[in-house]
C-alpha cells in the first residue's frame, strides 16, 4: 500500500525532503507521490503539518 497526498496539502515541501526514496514531487496544486516507488514508510505523514499524507 502506498501513501497519497490529499487536497489539504499546502505545498510546503516538508514531505519531499523526508522521503527516503525520493518519490514525492511538486505537482500542479499539491505535492504528488509516485505510488510505484513509495515504500510505505510513513516518513511523509510524520512531518506533514496539515496531515495531508495518508495511506491509500
MMTF fields as JSON, N, C-alpha, C and O atoms, coordinates in Angstrom:
{
  "mmtfVersion": "1.0.0",
  "mmtfProducer": "UNKNOWN",
  "numBonds": 223,
  "numAtoms": 224,
  "numGroups": 56,
  "numChains": 1,
  "numModels": 1,
  "chainsPerModel": [1],
  "groupsPerChain": [56],
  "chainIdList": ["A"],
  "bondAtomList": [4, 2, 8, 6, 12, 10, 16, 14, 20, 18, 24, 22, 28, 26, 32, 30, 36, 34, 40, 38, 44, 42, 48, 46, 52, 50, 56, 54, 60, 58, 64, 62, 68, 66, 72, 70, 76, 74, 80, 78, 84, 82, 88, 86, 92, 90, 96, 94, 100, 98, 104, 102, 108, 106, 112, 110, 116, 114, 120, 118, 124, 122, 128, 126, 132, 130, 136, 134, 140, 138, 144, 142, 148, 146, 152, 150, 156, 154, 160, 158, 164, 162, 168, 166, 172, 170, 176, 174, 180, 178, 184, 182, 188, 186, 192, 190, 196, 194, 200, 198, 204, 202, 208, 206, 212, 210, 216, 214, 220, 218],
  "bondOrderList": [1, 1, 1, 1, 1, 1, 1, 1, 1, 1, 1, 1, 1, 1, 1, 1, 1, 1, 1, 1, 1, 1, 1, 1, 1, 1, 1, 1, 1, 1, 1, 1, 1, 1, 1, 1, 1, 1, 1, 1, 1, 1, 1, 1, 1, 1, 1, 1, 1, 1, 1, 1, 1, 1, 1],
  "groupList": [{"groupName": "UNK", "atomNameList": ["N", "CA", "C", "O"], "elementList": ["N", "C", "C", "O"], "formalChargeList": [0, 0, 0, 0], "bondAtomList": [1, 0, 2, 1, 3, 2], "bondOrderList": [1, 1, 2], "singleLetterCode": "X", "chemCompType": "L-PEPTIDE LINKING"}],
  "groupTypeList": [0, 0, 0, 0, 0, 0, 0, 0, 0, 0, 0, 0, 0, 0, 0, 0, 0, 0, 0, 0, 0, 0, 0, 0, 0, 0, 0, 0, 0, 0, 0, 0, 0, 0, 0, 0, 0, 0, 0, 0, 0, 0, 0, 0, 0, 0, 0, 0, 0, 0, 0, 0, 0, 0, 0, 0],
  "groupIdList": [1, 2, 3, 4, 5, 6, 7, 8, 9, 10, 11, 12, 13, 14, 15, 16, 17, 18, 19, 20, 21, 22, 23, 24, 25, 26, 27, 28, 29, 30, 31, 32, 33, 34, 35, 36, 37, 38, 39, 40, 41, 42, 43, 44, 45, 46, 47, 48, 49, 50, 51, 52, 53, 54, 55, 56],
  "secStructList": [7, 7, 3, 3, 3, 7, 6, 6, 7, 7, 7, 7, 7, 2, 2, 2, 2, 2, 7, 6, 6, 7, 7, 3, 3, 3, 7, 1, 1, 1, 3, 3, 3, 7, 6, 6, 6, 7, 7, 7, 7, 7, 2, 2, 2, 2, 2, 7, 6, 6, 7, 7, 3, 3, 3, 7],
  "xCoordList": [0.846, 0.0, 0.896, 1.837, 0.611, 1.382, 0.652, -0.528, 1.37, 0.762, 0.286, 0.762, -0.643, -1.108, -1.202, -1.275, -1.198, -1.32, -2.674, -3.01, -3.44, -4.792, -4.789, -3.76, -5.959, -6.109, -5.864, -5.786, -5.742, -5.459, -3.998, -3.615, -3.189, -1.767, -1.588, -2.279, -0.642, -0.357, 0.945, 1.452, 1.48, 2.69, 3.899, 4.649, 4.079, 5.222, 6.515, 7.606, 6.396, 7.563, 8.227, 9.232, 7.696, 8.301, 8.376, 9.359, 7.353, 7.298, 8.372, 8.99, 8.589, 9.548, 10.956, 11.704, 11.315, 12.641, 12.834, 13.97, 11.767, 11.847, 11.755, 12.102, 11.3, 11.108, 12.459, 13.286, 12.687, 13.979, 14.212, 15.351, 13.156, 13.322, 13.048, 13.095, 12.766, 12.584, 11.392, 11.466, 10.294, 9.144, 8.097, 7.011, 8.404, 7.457, 7.943, 9.097, 7.039, 7.399, 6.33, 5.192, 6.718, 5.813, 4.882, 5.332, 3.589, 2.599, 2.017, 2.553, 0.926, 0.304, -0.26, 0.027, -1.047, -1.669, -1.29, -1.65, -0.567, -0.128, 1.025, 1.315, 1.67, 2.725, 2.098, 0.971, 2.823, 2.328, 3.322, 4.533, 2.791, 3.612, 3.492, 2.389, 4.639, 4.652, 4.37, 5.241, 3.154, 2.727, 3.589, 3.724, 4.166, 5.005, 6.354, 6.989, 6.791, 8.078, 7.951, 8.924, 6.77, 6.536, 6.773, 6.29, 7.526, 7.818, 6.968, 7.229, 5.969, 5.006, 5.676, 5.307, 6.654, 7.38, 6.694, 6.882, 5.903, 5.19, 5.995, 5.512, 7.208, 8.041, 7.354, 7.446, 6.679, 5.986, 4.862, 4.68, 4.117, 2.991, 3.465, 2.779, 4.625, 5.102, 5.542, 5.623, 5.829, 6.282, 5.265, 5.484, 4.173, 3.184, 2.449, 1.819, 2.518, 1.872, 0.357, -0.307, -0.21, -1.67, -2.253, -3.418, -1.46, -1.909, -2.484, -3.506, -1.828, -2.322, -1.83, -2.44, -0.748, -0.22, -0.911, -0.837, -1.58, -2.372, -2.09, -1.784, -2.189, -2.074, -3.272, -4.392, -3.037, -4.143, -4.955, -5.936],
  "yCoordList": [-1.176, 0.0, 1.244, 1.333, 2.173, 3.411, 4.541, 4.434, 5.599, 6.8, 7.691, 7.578, 8.564, 9.576, 10.897, 10.925, 11.981, 13.306, 13.875, 14.001, 14.215, 14.712, 16.194, 16.864, 16.69, 18.077, 19.105, 20.298, 18.684, 19.621, 20.065, 20.902, 19.512, 19.847, 21.351, 21.965, 21.929, 23.365, 23.612, 24.734, 22.58, 22.662, 23.237, 24.043, 22.817, 23.31, 22.572, 23.113, 21.332, 20.559, 19.759, 19.092, 19.805, 19.065, 17.572, 16.917, 17.04, 15.604, 15.184, 14.13, 15.988, 15.64, 15.492, 14.607, 16.332, 16.266, 15.062, 14.655, 14.487, 13.339, 11.995, 10.972, 11.969, 10.702, 10.034, 10.602, 8.825, 8.167, 7.656, 7.371, 7.534, 7.047, 8.123, 7.842, 9.336, 10.453, 10.329, 10.747, 9.764, 9.552, 10.661, 10.53, 11.748, 12.856, 14.042, 14.458, 14.576, 15.711, 16.793, 16.537, 17.99, 19.138, 19.036, 19.079, 18.902, 18.814, 20.181, 21.206, 20.194, 21.454, 22.24, 23.428, 21.596, 22.309, 21.726, 22.286, 20.604, 19.957, 19.02, 18.778, 18.504, 17.517, 16.181, 15.889, 15.369, 14.077, 12.982, 13.205, 11.795, 10.629, 9.624, 9.278, 9.158, 8.106, 6.784, 6.242, 6.271, 5.065, 3.852, 2.956, 3.806, 2.672, 2.674, 1.628, 3.842, 3.946, 4.023, 3.783, 4.352, 4.507, 3.184, 2.137, 3.239, 2.033, 1.955, 1.118, 2.808, 2.768, 2.945, 2.281, 3.838, 4.018, 5.014, 4.948, 5.932, 6.9, 8.12, 8.95, 8.25, 9.408, 10.713, 11.711, 10.706, 11.909, 12.31, 13.49, 11.326, 11.596, 12.143, 12.955, 11.702, 12.123, 13.583, 14.165, 14.188, 15.581, 16.557, 17.767, 16.059, 16.937, 17.772, 17.217, 19.11, 19.968, 20.006, 20.461, 19.538, 19.566, 18.157, 18.01, 17.133, 15.747, 15.366, 14.683, 15.808, 15.543, 14.218, 13.69, 13.671, 12.394, 11.259, 11.157, 10.411, 9.32, 8.017, 8.045, 6.884, 5.618, 5.413, 5.788, 4.815, 4.558, 3.387, 3.006],
  "zCoordList": [0.0, 0.0, 0.0, 0.789, -0.857, -0.96, -0.241, 0.094, -0.021, 0.534, -0.603, -1.732, -0.302, -1.257, -0.509, 0.719, -1.257, -0.653, -1.035, -2.213, -0.014, -0.225, -0.587, -0.511, -0.981, -1.425, -0.329, -0.623, 0.915, 2.001, 2.021, 2.837, 1.133, 1.013, 0.798, -0.015, 1.546, 1.41, 0.637, 0.623, 0.002, -0.822, -0.085, -0.638, 1.161, 1.936, 1.584, 1.763, 1.083, 0.685, 1.787, 1.538, 2.992, 4.101, 3.807, 4.155, 3.176, 2.885, 1.88, 2.034, 0.878, -0.172, 0.398, -0.021, 1.328, 1.94, 2.837, 3.078, 3.333, 4.231, 3.528, 4.119, 2.289, 1.585, 1.292, 0.579, 1.841, 1.64, 0.22, -0.149, -0.579, -1.945, -2.993, -4.191, -2.561, -3.487, -4.411, -5.566, -3.93, -4.811, -4.716, -5.281, -4.01, -3.861, -4.686, -4.586, -5.504, -6.355, -6.267, -5.873, -6.636, -6.632, -7.833, -8.978, -7.572, -8.641, -8.962, -8.541, -9.704, -10.11, -8.923, -8.777, -8.087, -6.969, -5.62, -4.585, -5.612, -4.378, -4.711, -5.883, -3.699, -3.925, -4.294, -3.894, -5.056, -5.506, -5.133, -5.11, -4.841, -4.523, -5.662, -6.084, -6.154, -7.166, -6.453, -5.774, -6.611, -5.9, -6.227, -5.394, -7.406, -7.791, -7.078, -6.946, -6.619, -5.941, -4.424, -3.709, -3.931, -2.488, -1.769, -2.202, -0.66, 0.112, 1.386, 2.249, 1.506, 2.615, 3.979, 4.948, 4.046, 5.309, 6.245, 7.46, 5.693, 6.517, 6.914, 7.684, 6.408, 6.751, 6.348, 7.063, 5.224, 4.75, 5.7, 5.999, 6.167, 7.061, 8.403, 9.022, 8.848, 10.165, 10.205, 11.286, 9.05, 9.042, 8.451, 8.491, 7.911, 7.265, 8.305, 9.206, 8.194, 9.199, 9.096, 10.028, 7.984, 7.821, 7.657, 7.286, 7.93, 7.881, 6.521, 6.445, 5.446, 4.084, 3.513, 2.583, 4.046, 3.552, 4.283, 5.507, 3.526, 4.098, 3.351, 2.159, 4.032, 3.306, 2.393, 2.739, 1.222, 0.297, 0.787, 0.148]
}
